[in-house]
Amino acid sequence: MEVLKANKFPGVIDMVAATLDEKQKIATLAILCDLAMSDGILAGEEKIILQMYMDKFGISEATLKPIIEAIALKNDFSIFS
């Protein structure tokens, strides 16, 4: 927590990016997507923040697209009604 207090967002993204390997970056983005899409959509500030992480992590939208699609499906409870 001290690191987060000393390094405010979005600067802390650089520290995270320097620490993680590629698989860890993709997993982190998947977790962030899941949190951001818990209401079923990815829009507004959530999308901007996710894009910031993608840019700093060097992860393309093409890499993340299947993850986003899977999370959208997971969060779509209307398919069961």
C-alpha positions as CSV (number, residue, x, y, z in Angstrom):
1,M,0.0,0.0,0.0
2,E,2.9,2.4,0.6
3,V,3.9,2.1,-3.0
4,L,0.4,3.0,-4.1
5,K,0.3,5.9,-1.7
6,A,3.7,7.2,-2.9
7,N,2.9,6.7,-6.7
8,K,-0.5,8.0,-7.7
9,F,-2.5,6.7,-10.6
10,P,-1.8,6.6,-13.6
11,G,2.0,6.7,-12.8
12,V,1.7,3.5,-10.9
13,I,0.9,1.7,-14.2
14,D,4.5,2.2,-15.3
15,M,5.7,0.4,-12.1
16,V,3.3,-2.5,-12.6
17,A,4.3,-2.8,-16.3
18,A,8.0,-3.0,-15.4
19,T,7.3,-5.7,-12.9
20,L,5.1,-8.1,-14.8
21,D,5.9,-10.5,-17.6
22,E,3.6,-10.8,-20.6
23,K,1.4,-13.6,-19.2
24,Q,1.0,-11.7,-16.0
25,K,0.1,-8.5,-17.9
26,I,-2.6,-10.4,-19.9
27,A,-4.0,-11.9,-16.7
28,T,-4.0,-8.5,-15.0
29,L,-5.9,-7.1,-18.0
30,A,-8.4,-10.0,-17.8
31,I,-9.0,-9.2,-14.2
32,L,-9.5,-5.5,-14.9
33,C,-11.9,-6.3,-17.7
34,D,-13.9,-8.6,-15.5
35,L,-14.2,-5.9,-12.9
36,A,-15.0,-3.2,-15.4
37,M,-17.6,-5.3,-17.2
38,S,-19.4,-6.6,-14.1
39,D,-22.4,-4.5,-15.1
40,G,-22.3,-6.1,-18.6
41,I,-20.7,-3.3,-20.5
42,L,-17.3,-1.7,-21.0
43,A,-17.7,2.0,-21.6
44,G,-16.7,5.5,-20.5
45,E,-13.9,5.9,-17.9
46,E,-13.6,2.1,-17.5
47,K,-12.6,1.8,-21.2
48,I,-10.2,4.7,-20.9
49,I,-8.4,3.2,-17.9
50,L,-8.3,-0.2,-19.5
51,Q,-6.8,1.3,-22.7
52,M,-4.1,3.0,-20.5
53,Y,-3.1,-0.3,-19.1
54,M,-3.1,-1.9,-22.5
55,D,-0.9,0.8,-23.9
56,K,1.6,0.7,-21.0
57,F,1.6,-3.2,-21.0
58,G,2.1,-3.3,-24.8
59,I,-0.9,-5.7,-25.2
60,S,-2.9,-5.2,-28.3
61,E,-6.7,-5.0,-28.6
62,A,-6.6,-8.1,-30.8
63,T,-5.0,-10.1,-28.0
64,L,-7.6,-8.9,-25.5
65,K,-10.6,-9.2,-27.7
66,P,-11.3,-12.9,-27.0
67,I,-10.9,-12.3,-23.3
68,I,-13.4,-9.4,-23.5
69,E,-15.9,-11.5,-25.4
70,A,-15.6,-14.4,-22.9
71,I,-16.2,-12.0,-20.0
72,A,-19.1,-10.4,-21.8
73,L,-20.6,-13.9,-22.2
74,K,-19.9,-14.8,-18.6
75,N,-21.7,-11.7,-17.4
76,D,-24.7,-12.0,-19.7
77,F,-27.3,-13.6,-17.5
78,S,-30.0,-12.8,-20.0
79,I,-29.0,-15.9,-21.9
80,F,-30.6,-18.0,-19.2
81,S,-34.0,-16.3,-19.2
